[in-house]
Amino acid sequence: MRVRFGPFEADLRSGELSRDGRKVPLQDKPFHILALLADRPGELVTRDELRQRLWPADTFVDFEHGLNTAVKKLRQGLDDSAEDPRYVETLARRGYRFIAPVTAPDAEAPGPAVAPPPRARRFGVPWAAPVLAAVLGAAIVGIVLVRDRTGPATGAAEAPSLVVLPFANLGGSPQDDYLADGLSEVLITELAKVPGLLVISRNTAFLYRGRPADVRRMGSDLHVTHVLEGSVQRADGQLRVSAQLIDAKSGYHLWAEKYDRPARDIFALQDDISDNVGGALRLSLRPAGATRPAAPPTTNLEAYDAYLRGRFHFQKLYNTASAEGAGEAEAAIAQLERAVALDAGFALGHAALGEAYASSFFLLEARKEWEEKAWVSIERALSLDPGLAQAYAARGSLAWTLANGFPHERAAADFRRALALDPSLVDARWRLGRLYMHVGLLEKALAELTAAQRLGPDELRALNRIGMVYLFQQRYESALAAFDKLPEQSLDDERLAPLTYLGRYDEARRVAEACLRKNPQDASAASGYAVLLARTGDFARAEEYIARTLRNDRGLSHFHHAEYHVASAYALMGRKAEAVEWLGRAAAHGMPCYPLYRDDPHLAALKGDPAFEAFMAKLNEQWEHYRAAL
């Protein structure tokens, strides 16, 4: 259906707006608001109705901010103004009204204000992964969202949820793994944006790579209703893709299709998928009314290929030892730099490059060059696409570093903005939880980290921080249980602290010595060992390991944990002045965790000390501010 008003024409089926025949760029939310208003010209559409239709209650979005921003963007697209409106009139505190005459050209029959998800837009370069992801995503949305959220419930239907398994690479060349991974990752990202659809995170989904697909067991383990699996094969200019959507409870296939076409025929393939899926589902499903997946982020084939290769290496960064991680970081940065060199307007590529620089700066080496390039890349991404959730998450992560003074409120605002745009963005959610943990908002931290783990039950970074929150709450058995769930290759010195607090000294000693054999420069393990030695009365060796810790300070942002351990060791040795000094450093360098400092039994000897009490009074004041502000 098309509607016309003034010089504008809106295609409600494809989601496109044009003015005098020329396309006007308009994002999904503003367009859907336009569709709702234009369907009822002259009538009030209330803010509450807009909330119910476009901002479901479980999407964790700041509705007021989101609606105001979307209406502002709609007015910009229509060259309209709130003060002197020609199209969209504001009724203060009530809603909006479309005040221009609306006609349906070509005598088209009236249709729904918000049409079913349209076919993906065509772009000038036929490239497989982004286009197929958009098309398959539209198909899956129609299947999984099996009941209209705005209609009456007919029973206790389970909320739809989905895991996208890593697509198998059947091409025979391991060098094409990145293509299969890229298609899977794009599907996860795009489907996660659909309101009301819970999508399991990439990190969890990819743990099932190469395993036999016991769909019903997988559905039970991950608490999902549907599983999407598939394969990709590329050879001699041909692209063969298969995809199957399976009911996780019954094991029945709900939809399956194979596509075997020349890559140059990607547009015809796109149309066939949309038509075939729509025809197959029309008999059994009601329209979902879900937003369409985003269009491909670049039209440059080589740029997207380089982006996929870069993301492939970046995902390995968190799961490798430091030396291997450095190699993966360099490979990721090289490919992502190539991607944005090939397409300077590739916003997602700039965001990914910024994230790669920022993660390398935080985890591997505090190179000023990496930090500066990260800022440039992230700000470039946001200038190209102000609605890019990944860019806000990357900016928050980069800001929240020692070099930038750990601006907790500023970083939290970026993480929350990212989650408003994409509630299923696990990276933003666990990082927000990590920030809350460091400033002492332990219950809020646990809520965010638990939500991140729900999206990714095997999300190791969230699970690690859940263990740390328990540690900060003096729940040592729970902390140890959480750390014990981490795979062996991901364990460093996490178990050392709870074992020490629990008095299991022999086990703690073995953990510390194993960590230091693996990485003699591990400042966290050395400082944790100093605490163990101080607690067991070996003050001389504790001093040695404090000195070893300080020699290995490489300026990394997470060194505040080692500083806290140093303070704890000094407190256990009765050296109060040094203990208070190092507590001050840990707090100033990113970890002003008042509840931990207040309740940690290792610091009990400091209570009553004037310097410690003065320090704690200031820390408490700061904590109360964070409780109110964050």
For each residue, the residues with C-beta under 8 A, 3 or more apart:
1: 11 12 13 104 108 109 110 111 112 115
2: 9 10 11 12 104 105 106 108
3: 9 10 12 38 39 102 103 104
4: 8 9 10 102 103 104 105
5: 8 10 38 41 87 98 100 101 102 103
6: 86 87 100
7: 19 20
8: 4 5 17 18 19 24 78
9: 2 3 4 17 18 19 105
10: 2 3 4 5 16 17 18 31 34 35 38
11: 1 2 14 15 16 17 18
12: 1 2 3 15 35 111 112 113 114 115
13: 1 111 115 116 118
14: 11 118 119 121
15: 11 12 28 31 115 118 292
16: 10 11 23 121
17: 8 9 10 11 23 24 26 31 34 77
18: 8 9 10 11 21 22 23 24
19: 7 8 9 22 24
20: 7
21: 18
22: 18 19
23: 16 17 18
24: 8 17 18 19 77
25: 77
26: 17 30 31 34 73 74 77
27: 30 31 70 73 387
28: 15 31 32 291 292 294
29: 32 33 54 66 70 73 291
30: 26 27 33 34 70 71 73 74 77
31: 10 15 17 26 27 28 34 35 74
32: 28 29 35 36 53 54 114 291
33: 29 30 36 37 50 54 70 71 74 96
34: 10 17 26 30 31 37 38 74 78
35: 10 12 31 32 38 39 113 114 115
36: 32 33 39 40 45 49 50 53 54 113 114
37: 33 34 40 41 45 88 96 97 98
38: 3 5 10 34 35 41 98 102 113
39: 3 35 36 112 113
40: 36 37 43 45 98 113
41: 5 37 38 98 99 100 101 102
42: 97 98 99
43: 40 97 98
44: 91 94 95 96 97
45: 36 37 40 49 50 95 96 97 98
46: 49 50 94 95
47: 50 51 67 93 94 95 96
48: 51 52 95
49: 36 45 46 52 53 95
50: 33 36 45 46 47 53 54 55 67 95 96
51: 47 48 54 55 63 67
52: 48 49 55 56 150
53: 32 36 49 50 114 150 289
54: 29 32 33 36 50 51 195
55: 50 51 52 59 61 63 66 67 195
56: 52 59 149 195 196
57:
58: 159 196
59: 55 56 195 196 423
60: 419 420 423
61: 55 66 420 423
62: 65 66 416 420
63: 51 55 66 67
64: 67 68
65: 62 68 69 420
66: 29 55 61 62 63 69 70 420
67: 47 50 51 55 63 64 70 71
68: 64 65 71 72
69: 65 66 72 73
70: 27 29 30 33 66 67 73 74
71: 30 33 67 68 74 75 88 90 96
72: 68 69 75 76
73: 26 27 29 30 69 70 76 77
74: 26 30 31 33 34 70 71 77 78 80 88
75: 71 72 78 80 81 82 85 87 88
76: 72 73 79
77: 17 24 25 26 30 73 74
78: 8 34 74 75 86 87 88
79: 76
80: 74 75 85 86 87 88
81: 75 84 85
82: 75 85 90
83:
84: 81
85: 75 80 81 82 88 89 90 99
86: 6 78 80 99 100
87: 5 6 75 78 80 98 99 100
88: 37 71 74 75 78 80 85 96 97 98 99
89: 85 96 97 98 99
90: 71 82 85 96
91: 44 94 95 96 97
92:
93: 47
94: 44 46 47 91
95: 44 45 46 47 48 49 50 91
96: 33 37 44 45 47 50 71 88 89 90 91
97: 37 42 43 44 45 88 89 91
98: 5 37 38 40 41 42 43 45 87 88 89 102
99: 41 42 85 86 87 88 89
100: 5 6 41 86 87
101: 5 41
102: 3 4 5 38 41 98
103: 3 4 5
104: 1 2 3 4 107 108 109 110
105: 2 4 9 108
106: 2
107: 104
108: 1 2 104 105 111
109: 1 104
110: 1 104
111: 1 12 13 108 115
112: 1 12 39 115 287
113: 12 35 36 38 39 40
114: 12 32 35 36 53 289
115: 1 12 13 15 35 111 112 118
116: 13 142 278 287 288 289
117: 138 141 142 288 290 291 292 293
118: 13 14 15 115 138 292
119: 14 135 138 270 271 274
120: 131 134 135 138 270 274 292 293 295 296
121: 14 16 295
122: 267 270
123: 127 131 295 296 299
124: 299
125: 299 300 301
126: 131 263 264 265 266 267 301
127: 123 130 131 266 296 299 301 304 305
128: 131 132 179 183 232 234 239 241 263 266
129: 132 133 179 182 183 186 304 308
130: 127 133 134 186 295 296 297 298 304
131: 120 123 126 127 128 134 135 266 270 296
132: 128 129 135 136 183 241 266 269 270
133: 129 130 136 137 183 186 187 190 293 296
134: 120 130 131 137 138 190 292 293 294 295 296
135: 119 120 131 132 138 139 270 273 274
136: 132 133 139 140 187 228 243 273
137: 133 134 140 141 187 190 191 194 293
138: 117 118 119 120 134 135 141 142 274 277 292 293
139: 135 136 142 143 245 255 273 274 277
140: 136 137 143 144 162 187 191 226 228 245 255
141: 117 137 138 144 145 191 194 197 288 290 292 293
142: 116 117 138 139 145 277 278 281 285 287 288 290
143: 139 140 146 226 245 254 255 281 285
144: 140 141 160 162 197 225 226 245
145: 141 142 149 160 194 196 197 288 290
146: 143 157 160 285 286 288
147: 151 153 154 157 286
148: 151 286 287 288 289
149: 56 145 195 196 289
150: 52 53 289
151: 147 148 286
152:
153: 147 156 157
154: 147 157
155:
156: 153
157: 146 147 153 154
158: 161 225
159: 58 196 198 225
160: 144 145 146 196 197 198 225 226
161: 158 197 198 199 200 223 224 225 226
162: 140 144 191 197 198 199 200 224 225 226 227 228
163: 199 200 204 205 208 218 222 224 226 227 228
164: 184 187 188 191 199 200 205 228
165: 184 205 208 209 213 227 228 229 230
166: 180 181 184 205 206 208 209
167: 180 181 183 184 229 230 231 232
168: 180 230 231 232
169: 173 174 176 177 179 180 231 232 233
170: 231 232 233 240
171: 176 179 232 233 234 235
172:
173: 169 176
174: 169 177
175: 178
176: 169 171 173 179 180 232 234
177: 169 174 180 181 312
178: 175 181 182 308 309 311 312
179: 128 129 169 171 176 182 183 232 234 305 308
180: 166 167 168 169 176 177 183 184 231 232
181: 166 167 177 178 184 185 206 308 311 312 315
182: 129 178 179 185 186 307 308 311 312
183: 128 129 132 133 167 179 180 186 187 230 232 241
184: 164 165 166 167 180 181 187 188 202 205 206
185: 181 182 188 189 202 311
186: 129 130 133 182 183 189 190
187: 133 136 137 140 164 183 184 190 191 228
188: 164 184 185 191 192 199 200 201 202 205
189: 185 186 192 193 422
190: 133 134 137 186 187 193 293 294
191: 137 140 141 162 164 187 188 194 197 199 293
192: 188 189 197 199 422 423 424 425
193: 189 190 291 293 294 422 424
194: 137 141 145 191 197 199 290 291 293
195: 54 55 56 59 149 290 291
196: 56 58 59 145 149 159 160 290
197: 141 144 145 160 161 162 191 192 194 290
198: 159 160 161 162 224 424 455
199: 161 162 163 164 188 191 192 194 424 455
200: 161 162 163 164 188 204 205 222 224 455 456 457
201: 188 204 205 424 426 452 455 456 459
202: 184 185 188 205 206 315 426 456
203: 206 207 315 426 456 458 459 460
204: 163 200 201 207 222 455 456 457 458 459
205: 163 164 165 166 184 188 200 201 202 208 456
206: 166 181 184 202 203 209 315
207: 203 204 458
208: 163 165 166 205 211 213 218
209: 165 166 206
210:
211: 208
212:
213: 165 208 218 227 229
214: 217 218
215: 218 219 227 246 248 251
216: 219 220 248 249 250 251
217: 214 220 221
218: 163 208 213 214 215 221 222 224 227 248
219: 215 216 222 223 224 225 226 227 248 249
220: 216 217 223 248
221: 217 218 457
222: 163 200 204 218 219 457
223: 161 219 220 457
224: 161 162 163 198 200 218 219 227 248
225: 144 158 159 160 161 162 219 247 248 249
226: 140 143 144 160 161 162 163 219 245 246 247 248 254
227: 162 163 165 213 215 218 219 224 245 246 248
228: 136 140 162 163 164 165 187 243 244 245 246
229: 165 167 213 243 244 246
230: 165 167 168 183 241 242 243 244
231: 167 168 169 170 180 240 241 242
232: 128 167 168 169 170 171 176 179 180 183 239 240 241
233: 169 170 171 239 240 241
234: 128 171 176 179 238 239 240 263
235: 171 238
236:
237: 262 263 264
238: 234 235 260 261 262 263
239: 128 232 233 234 259 260 261 262 263 266
240: 170 231 232 233 234 258 259 260
241: 128 132 183 230 231 232 233 258 259
242: 230 231 256 257 258 259
243: 136 228 229 230 255 256 257
244: 228 229 230 253 255 256
245: 139 140 143 144 226 227 228 253 254 255 256
246: 215 226 227 228 229 251 252 253 254
247: 225 226 250 251 252 253 254
248: 215 216 218 219 220 224 225 226 227 251
249: 216 219 225
250: 216 247
251: 215 216 246 247 248
252: 246 247
253: 244 245 246 247 256
254: 143 226 245 246 247
255: 139 140 143 243 244 245 277 280 281
256: 242 243 244 245 253
257: 242 243 273 276 277
258: 240 241 242
259: 239 240 241 242 269 272 273
260: 238 239 240
261: 238 239 265 266 268 269
262: 237 238 239 265
263: 126 128 234 237 238 239 266
264: 126 237
265: 126 261 262 268 269
266: 126 127 128 131 132 239 261 263 269 270
267: 122 126 270 271
268: 261 265 271 272
269: 132 259 261 265 266 272 273
270: 119 120 122 131 132 135 266 267 273 274
271: 119 267 268 274 275
272: 259 268 269 275 276
273: 135 136 139 257 259 269 270 276 277
274: 119 120 135 138 139 270 271 277 278
275: 271 272 278 279
276: 257 272 273 279 280
277: 138 139 142 255 257 273 274 280 281
278: 116 142 274 275 281 282
279: 275 276 282
280: 255 276 277 283
281: 142 143 255 277 278 284 285
282: 278 279 285
283: 280
284: 281
285: 142 143 146 281 282 288
286: 146 147 148 151
287: 112 116 142 148
288: 116 117 141 142 145 146 148 285
289: 53 114 116 148 149 150
290: 117 141 142 145 194 195 196 197
291: 28 29 32 117 193 194 195
292: 15 28 117 118 120 134 138 141
293: 117 120 133 134 137 138 141 190 191 193 194
294: 28 134 190 193 297
295: 120 121 123 130 134
296: 120 123 127 130 131 133 134 299 304
297: 130 294 304 346 347 348 349
298: 130 303 304 307 339 343 345 346 348 349
299: 123 124 125 127 296 343
300: 125 303 304 342 343 346
301: 125 126 127 304 305
302: 305 306 342
303: 298 300 306 307 338 339 340 342 343 346 349
304: 127 129 130 296 297 298 300 301 307 308 339 346
305: 127 179 301 302 308 309
306: 302 303 309 310 335 336 338 339 342 349
307: 182 298 303 304 310 311 335 336 339 346 348 349 352
308: 129 178 179 181 182 304 305 311 312
309: 178 305 306 312 313 335
310: 306 307 313 314 331 332 333 334 335 336 338 339 349 352 353 356
311: 178 181 182 185 307 308 314 315 332 336 352
312: 177 178 181 182 308 309 315 316 332
313: 309 310 316 317 328 329 331 332 335
314: 310 311 317 328 329 332 336 352 355 356 359
315: 181 202 203 206 311 312 318 319
316: 312 313 319 320 324 325 328
317: 313 314 320 325 328 329 332 356 359 360 363
318: 315 325 359 363 460 461
319: 315 316 460 489 490
320: 316 317 324 325 328
321: 324 325 518 519
322: 325 326 364 519
323: 326 327
324: 316 320 321 327 328
325: 316 317 318 320 321 322 328 329 363 364
326: 322 323 329 330 360 364 365
327: 323 324 330 331
328: 313 314 316 317 320 324 325 331 332
329: 313 314 317 325 326 332 333 356 359 360 364
330: 326 327 333 334
331: 310 313 327 328 334 335
332: 310 311 312 313 314 317 328 329 335 336 356
333: 310 329 330 336 337 353 356 357 360
334: 310 330 331 337 338
335: 306 307 309 310 313 331 332 338 339
336: 306 307 310 311 314 332 333 339 340 349 352 353 356
337: 333 334 340 341 353
338: 303 306 310 334 335 341 342
339: 298 303 304 306 307 310 335 336 342 343 346 349 352 353
340: 303 336 337 343 344 346 349 350 353 377 380
341: 337 338 344
342: 300 302 303 306 338 339 346
343: 298 299 300 303 339 340 346 349
344: 340 341
345: 298 384
346: 297 298 300 303 304 307 339 340 342 343 349 350 384
347: 297 350 351 380 381 382 384 385 388 391
348: 297 298 307 351 352 381 385 388 390
349: 297 298 303 306 307 310 336 339 340 343 346 352 353
350: 340 346 347 353 354 377 378 380 381 384 391
351: 347 348 354 355 377 378 381 388 390 391 394
352: 307 310 311 314 336 339 348 349 355 356 390
353: 310 333 336 337 339 340 349 350 356 357 373 377
354: 350 351 357 358 373 374 375 376 377 378 380 381 391 394 395 398
355: 314 351 352 358 359 374 378 390 393 394 397
356: 310 314 317 329 332 333 336 352 353 359 360
357: 333 353 354 360 361 370 371 373 374 377 398
358: 354 355 361 362 370 371 374 378 394 397 398
359: 314 317 318 329 355 356 362 363 397
360: 317 326 329 333 356 357 363 364 365 367 370
361: 357 358 364 365 366 367 370 371 374 398 401
362: 358 359 397 401 556 557 558
363: 317 318 325 359 360 556
364: 322 325 326 329 360 361
365: 326 360 361 370 554 556
366: 361 371 402 403 554 555 556 557
367: 360 361 370 371
368: 371 372 403
369: 372 373
370: 357 358 360 361 365 367 373 374
371: 357 358 361 366 367 368 374 375 398 401 403
372: 368 369 375 376
373: 353 354 357 369 370 376 377
374: 354 355 357 358 361 370 371 377 378 394 398
375: 354 371 372 378 379 398
376: 354 372 373 379 380
377: 340 350 351 353 354 357 373 374 380 381
378: 350 351 354 355 358 374 375 381 382 391 394 395 398
379: 375 376 382 383 395
380: 340 347 350 354 376 377 383 384
381: 347 348 350 351 354 377 378 384 385 388 390 391 394
382: 347 378 379 385 386 388 391 392 395
383: 379 380 386
384: 345 346 347 350 380 381 388
385: 347 348 381 382 388 391
386: 382 383
387: 27 421
388: 347 348 351 381 382 384 385 391 392 421
389: 392 393 417 418 419 421 422 425 428
390: 348 351 352 355 381 393 394 418 422 425 427
391: 347 350 351 354 378 381 382 385 388 394 395
392: 382 388 389 395 396 414 415 417 418 421 428
393: 355 389 390 396 397 414 415 418 425 427 428 431
394: 351 354 355 358 374 378 381 390 391 397 398
395: 354 378 379 382 391 392 398 399 414
396: 392 393 399 400 410 411 412 413 414 415 418 428 431 432
397: 355 358 359 362 393 394 400 411 427 431
398: 354 357 358 361 371 374 375 378 394 395 401 404
399: 395 396 404 407 410 411 414
400: 396 397 404 406 407 408 411 431 435 557 590
401: 361 362 371 398 404 406 557
402: 366 405 406 555 556 557 559 560 589 590
403: 366 368 371 557
404: 398 399 400 401 407
405: 402
406: 400 401 402 411 438 557 589 590
407: 399 400 404 410 411
408: 400 411 412 435 438 439 626 630
409: 412 413 626 629 630
410: 396 399 407 413 414
411: 396 397 399 400 406 407 408 414 415 435
412: 396 408 409 415 416 432 435 436 630
413: 396 409 410 416 417
414: 392 393 395 396 399 410 411 417 418
415: 392 393 396 411 412 418 419 428 429 431 432 435
416: 62 412 413 419 420 432
417: 389 392 413 414 420 421
418: 389 390 392 393 396 414 415 421 422 425 428
419: 60 389 415 416 422 423 425 428 429 432
420: 60 61 62 65 66 416 417 423
421: 387 388 389 392 417 418 425
422: 189 192 193 389 390 418 419 425 428
423: 59 60 61 192 419 420
424: 192 193 198 199 201 455
425: 192 389 390 393 418 419 421 422 428 429
426: 201 202 203 429 430 452 455 456 459 462
427: 390 393 397 430 431
428: 389 392 393 396 415 418 419 422 425 431 432
429: 415 419 425 426 432 433 448 449 451 452 455 462
430: 426 427 433 434 448 449 452 459 461 462 465
431: 393 396 397 400 415 427 428 434 435
432: 396 412 415 416 419 428 429 435 436 448
433: 429 430 436 437 444 445 446 447 448 449 451 452 462 465
434: 430 431 437 438 445 449 465
435: 400 408 411 412 415 431 432 438 439 445
436: 412 432 433 439 441 442 444 445 448 630
437: 433 434 440 441 442 445 449 465 468 469 472 593
438: 406 408 434 435 560 590 591 592 593
439: 408 435 436 592 593 623 626 630
440: 437 592 593 594 595 596 623 626
441: 436 437 444 445 626 627 630
442: 436 437 445 446 469 472 473 595
443: 446 447
444: 433 436 441 447 448 630
445: 433 434 435 436 437 441 442 448 449 465 469
446: 433 442 443 449 450 466 469
447: 433 443 444 450 451
448: 429 430 432 433 436 444 445 451 452
449: 429 430 433 434 437 445 446 452 453 462 465 466 469
450: 446 447 453 454 462 466
451: 429 433 447 448 454 455
452: 201 426 429 430 433 448 449 455 456 459 462
453: 449 450 456 457 459 462 463 466
454: 450 451 457
455: 198 199 200 201 204 424 426 429 451 452 459
456: 200 201 202 203 204 205 426 452 453 459 462
457: 200 204 221 222 223 453 454
458: 203 204 207 463
459: 201 203 204 426 430 452 453 455 456 462 463
460: 203 318 319 463 464 486 487 490
461: 318 430 464 465
462: 426 429 430 433 449 450 452 453 456 459 465 466
463: 453 458 459 460 466 467 482 485 486
464: 460 461 467 468 482 483 486 490 494
465: 430 433 434 437 445 449 461 462 468 469
466: 446 449 450 453 462 463 469 470 482
467: 463 464 470 471 478 479 480 482 483 486 494 498
468: 437 464 465 471 472 479 494
469: 437 442 445 446 449 465 466 472 473
470: 466 467 473 475 476 478 479 482
471: 467 468 474 475 476 479 497 498 501
472: 437 442 468 469 593 595 596
473: 442 469 470 595
474: 471 501 599 600 601
475: 470 471 478 479
476: 470 471 479 480 498 501 502
477: 480 481 498 502
478: 467 470 475 481 482
479: 467 468 470 471 475 476 482 483 497 498
480: 467 476 477 483 484 495 498 499 502
481: 477 478 484 485
482: 463 464 466 467 470 478 479 485 486
483: 464 467 479 480 486 491 494 495 498
484: 480 481 495
485: 463 481 482
486: 460 463 464 467 482 483 490 491 494
487: 460 490 491
488: 491
489: 319
490: 319 460 464 486 487
491: 483 486 487 488 494 495
492: 515 518 519 522 524 525
493: 496 497 511 512 515 522 524 525 528
494: 464 467 468 483 486 491 497
495: 480 483 484 491 498 499 507 508 511
496: 493 499 500 508 511 512 515 525 528 529 532
497: 471 479 493 494 500 501 528 531
498: 467 471 476 477 479 480 483 495 501 502
499: 480 495 496 502 504 505 507 508 511
500: 496 497 503 504 505 508 528 531 532 535
501: 471 474 476 497 498 601 602
502: 476 477 480 498 499
503: 500
504: 499 500 507 508
505: 499 500 508 509 532 535 536
506: 509 510
507: 495 499 504 510 511
508: 495 496 499 500 504 505 511 512 532
509: 505 506 512 513 529 532
510: 506 507 513 514
511: 493 495 496 499 507 508 514 515
512: 493 496 508 509 515 516 525 528 529 532
513: 509 510 516 517 529
514: 510 511 517 518
515: 492 493 496 511 512 518 519 522 525
516: 512 513 519 520 522 525 526 529
517: 513 514 520
518: 321 492 514 515 522
519: 321 322 492 515 516 522 525
520: 516 517
521: 552 554
522: 492 493 515 516 518 519 525 526 552
523: 526 527 549 552 553 554 559 562
524: 492 493 527 528 558 561 562 565
525: 492 493 496 512 515 516 519 522 528 529
526: 516 522 523 529 530 545 548 549 552 562
527: 523 524 530 531 545 546 549 561 562 563 565 566 569
528: 493 496 497 500 512 524 525 531 532 565
529: 496 509 512 513 516 525 526 532 533 545
530: 526 527 533 534 542 543 545 546 549 565 566 569
531: 497 500 527 528 534 535 542 565 568 569 572 602
532: 496 500 505 508 509 512 528 529 535 536
533: 529 530 536 538 539 541 542 545 569
534: 530 531 537 538 539 542 568 569 570 572 573
535: 500 505 531 532 572 602
536: 505 532 533
537: 534
538: 533 534 541 542
539: 533 534 542 543 573
540: 543 544
541: 533 538 544 545
542: 530 531 533 534 538 539 545 546 569 572 573
543: 530 539 540 546 547
544: 540 541 547 548
545: 526 527 529 530 533 541 542 548 549 569
546: 527 530 542 543 549 550 566 569 570
547: 543 544 550 551
548: 526 544 545 551 552
549: 523 526 527 530 545 546 552 553 562 565 566
550: 546 547 553 566
551: 547 548
552: 521 522 523 526 548 549
553: 523 549 550 559 562
554: 365 366 521 523 559
555: 366 402 559
556: 362 363 365 366 402 559
557: 362 366 400 401 402 403 406 560 590
558: 362 524 561 590
559: 402 523 553 554 555 556 562 563 589
560: 402 438 557 563 564 585 586 589 590 591
561: 524 527 558 564 565 586 591
562: 523 524 526 527 549 553 559 565 566
563: 527 559 560 566 567 582 585 586 589 591
564: 560 561 567 568 582 583 586 591 596
565: 524 527 528 530 531 549 561 562 568 569
566: 527 530 546 549 550 562 563 569 570 582
567: 563 564 570 571 578 579 580 581 582 583 585 586 603
568: 531 534 564 565 571 572 579 600 602 603
569: 527 530 531 533 534 542 545 546 565 566 572 573
570: 534 546 566 567 573 575 576 578 579 582
571: 567 568 574 575 576 579 602 603 605 606
572: 531 534 535 542 568 569 602 605
573: 534 539 542 569 570
574: 571 605
575: 570 571 578 579
576: 570 571 579 580 605 606 609 611 612
577: 580 581 611
578: 567 570 575 581 582
579: 567 568 570 571 575 576 582 583 603 606 612
580: 567 576 577 583 584 606 609 611 612 615
581: 567 577 578 584 585
582: 563 564 566 567 570 578 579 585 586
583: 564 567 579 580 586 587 597 603 612 615
584: 580 581 587 588 615
585: 560 563 567 581 582 588 589
586: 560 561 563 564 567 582 583 589 590 591
587: 583 584 591 592 593 597 615 619
588: 584 585 592
589: 402 406 559 560 563 585 586
590: 400 402 406 438 557 558 560 586
591: 438 560 561 563 564 586 587
592: 438 439 440 587 588 619 622 623 626
593: 437 438 439 440 472 587 596 597
594: 440 597 598 616 619 620 622 623
595: 440 442 472 473 598 599 623
596: 440 472 564 593 599 600
597: 583 587 593 594 600 603 616 619
598: 594 595 616 620
599: 474 595 596
600: 474 568 596 597 603 604
601: 474 501 604
602: 501 531 535 568 571 572
603: 567 568 571 579 583 597 600 606 607 612
604: 600 601 607
605: 571 572 574 576
606: 571 576 579 580 603 609 612
607: 603 604 612 613
608: 612 613
609: 576 580 606 612 613
610: 613 614
611: 576 577 580 614 615
612: 576 579 580 583 603 606 607 608 609 615 616
613: 607 608 609 610 616 617
614: 610 611 617 618
615: 580 583 584 587 611 612 618 619
616: 594 597 598 612 613 619 620
617: 613 614 620 621
618: 614 615 621 622
619: 587 592 594 597 615 616 622 623
620: 594 598 616 617 623 624
621: 617 618 624 625
622: 592 594 618 619 625 626
623: 439 440 592 594 595 619 620 626 627
624: 620 621 627 628
625: 621 622 628 629
626: 408 409 439 440 441 592 622 623 629 630
627: 441 623 624 630
628: 624 625
629: 409 625 626
630: 408 409 412 436 439 441 444 626 627
